[in-house]
Amino acid sequence: MMSRKFWIRWTSIALICIAYYFIVFYFNLIFAVNFSETMSQGGNFTASQCIWFVKEQLQNHNDSASASIIGFGICVPLILLIFKKVR
């Protein structure tokens, strides 16, 4: 039979992972929505519009990558702390 500490530990870890993936999914969704919105406006863009679009997509990608890296850096120590505290 699984102990109570087992359930506390793994439930906490699951909640941390769910929060992490939700944040990463959110930033990737913003990236995808911006891309599809821009493409739905047609294919005739001026040079300045293309430059703006590329800069916007780059910023969205950087936000997504930052959320992934920072989130991973926060989640791993939290999970290790849970394993240390809940024995």
LINTA-V661844 format. One record per residue. N is the residue number from 1. RES is the residue in one letter. PHI is phi in degrees with one decimal (NA if undefined). Layout:
N	RES	PHI
N	RES	PHI
This chain:
1	M	NA
2	M	-77.7
3	S	-79.5
4	R	-65.2
5	K	-63.9
6	F	-57.7
7	W	-67.7
8	I	-62.2
9	R	-61.0
10	W	-75.0
11	T	-67.3
12	S	-62.9
13	I	-64.0
14	A	-63.4
15	L	-64.8
16	I	-63.4
17	C	-64.7
18	I	-62.9
19	A	-61.8
20	Y	-61.3
21	Y	-67.9
22	F	-63.4
23	I	-64.9
24	V	-63.8
25	F	-62.0
26	Y	-59.4
27	F	-67.8
28	N	-69.5
29	L	-66.4
30	I	-59.8
31	F	-58.7
32	A	-67.7
33	V	-65.8
34	N	-61.2
35	F	-64.9
36	S	-68.8
37	E	-63.3
38	T	-66.5
39	M	-70.1
40	S	-74.6
41	Q	-79.4
42	G	112.5
43	G	-105.7
44	N	-95.3
45	F	-116.4
46	T	-79.9
47	A	-63.1
48	S	-67.7
49	Q	-66.5
50	C	-65.3
51	I	-63.5
52	W	-61.3
53	F	-61.8
54	V	-64.4
55	K	-63.0
56	E	-64.6
57	Q	-65.9
58	L	-63.4
59	Q	-65.1
60	N	-62.6
61	H	-65.1
62	N	-63.7
63	D	-62.7
64	S	-65.0
65	A	-66.0
66	S	-63.3
67	A	-61.9
68	S	-66.0
69	I	-69.8
70	I	-67.0
71	G	-61.8
72	F	-63.8
73	G	-64.6
74	I	-86.9
75	C	-67.3
76	V	-61.9
77	P	-62.4
78	L	-63.3
79	I	-65.0
80	L	-65.0
81	L	-64.9
82	I	-62.7
83	F	-62.5
84	K	-73.5
85	K	-79.5
86	V	-102.9
87	R	-117.2
